[in-house]
Amino acid sequence: MRYEQLTTDQRSLYDQLCCKYVLAQGFKAVKKNKGAPGIDNESIETFESCLDEELSKLSSELESWTYKPMPVRRVDEKHPHWLSLDHIVKVT
């Protein structure tokens, strides 16, 4: 899907998503929740050490529709026997 195909409300939401301030708020939420490294194994501390550069790059890729998310990392966790899931997928 391209920007031109979005409705007015969707465009407004997408424009907000591309904003560095909103991306920074997302990073703060991940840091507060002690997010684990993703499939690229980059820690929060490493990402934060060049946060402005990382958020600028992400914002630019989102705005130009060139952003390619990495695959999610599968994490097998022990869970109660009554839970029917074989695994839990964490989006990283």
N, C-alpha and C positions, 0 to 999 in steps of 0.2 A: 504494500500500500504506500502511496506517495502522499505528500502533504496536500496536494491539490485535490485528492480524493476524500479528504476528511471533511466532516461537517464543521460548521462554525464553532460549535461547542468543543468538538474534538480538537480543532486547531488551537483554541485557547488553552486547553489542557496540555497539549503537546508543547506549545510555546512555554508554558510554565515549567514543564518538566526539563526543558533545555536550559533553563536559567541556572547559572552557577550557584546562586543563593539556595535554590531548592535542592540542588545536588549536594551542597554543603550540609544542609539540614539532614538529608538522607545519610550522609557519612557520619554525622554526629550521632544519629540513632543507632547505626551499626556499631560504632565505638562504644556507646553507652551499654549496648547489649552484649558487649565483648564478643563480637563476631569473629568467627574462625577464618583463617586464610582460605581462599578459594582454590580452584583447580590449578591456578598459577602459583600457589603457595606463597603469595605475597601477604605479609602481615599488615595489620592495621598501622603499626608504627612505621613501617616502610612506606606505605601509601601516604600516611600523614606527613612524612618528611618532605614530600614534594606535592603537597595537597593542591596548591594553586595550579601547578602545572597539570596534574592529573585531572582536576575538575575542568580546566580549560579545554583539555584534549577531549574529554568525554562530552562536554557541551558542544564543542565544534563537530564531533562525529555525529551526535544526535541531530544537530541542526542541518547537517549535510546529508543525513540519512545513510551514512557510511558505517555506523556503529554495528559491530558484529559481536554479540555477547558470547562469552565462553560457555561451554557446557556446564551443567550443574554437577556438583560433587556428590556422589552417593555415599552415605554414611550408614553403616549397619549399626544399630543400637539395640541393646537389650530392652525389652518392653514387657509389660504384663502379659501373661499367657492368654488373657481374654482379648487382647488386641490382635486383630486378624492380619495386620500388615506384616509382610516379610521383611520389609526394610522401610526406612524413612529417608526421604530425599530432602536435603537442605539446599536451598538456593543460596549460592555464594557469589 
